[in-house]
Amino acid sequence: MTMSQDEFTKLFKEIHKVNTNLLLHSEASSKEHGEINGAIGELGGQIRDYHQEMIMLARKVDRMERWILQIADKTGIKLSYD
């Protein structure tokens, strides 16, 4: 399942809102804030990396599908999409 750019942006906005609420309404110490910010930042990085991997995977699948269709066309094989 590939996350669209719009979904990705919405997710980051929600993470930012949660982070802001935690900073404004939490009575946690500075150390805890740092840990929370670090964890959110790490999660954001992981999501960004995953998103990039999904984009690259989708491109690879598209390229392979084009190759298969070209091979089928050149060999006269009819493909069915059942």
C-alpha angles and dihedrals in degrees: 000000000000121000113226120230089249092053090046091052092047090051092052091048090052091049089051092050091050091048092049092049091049091052094046101041105029124096091202119133123259089259092056090047089053091050092048092047090048092050092048091047091049091049090050090052092049091049091049091050092047091049091052091048091052091051091051092046091051090051091049092050091048091051092049091048090053090051092050091049091049092049091048091049094049093046095043094241115149113218122210124205101210 
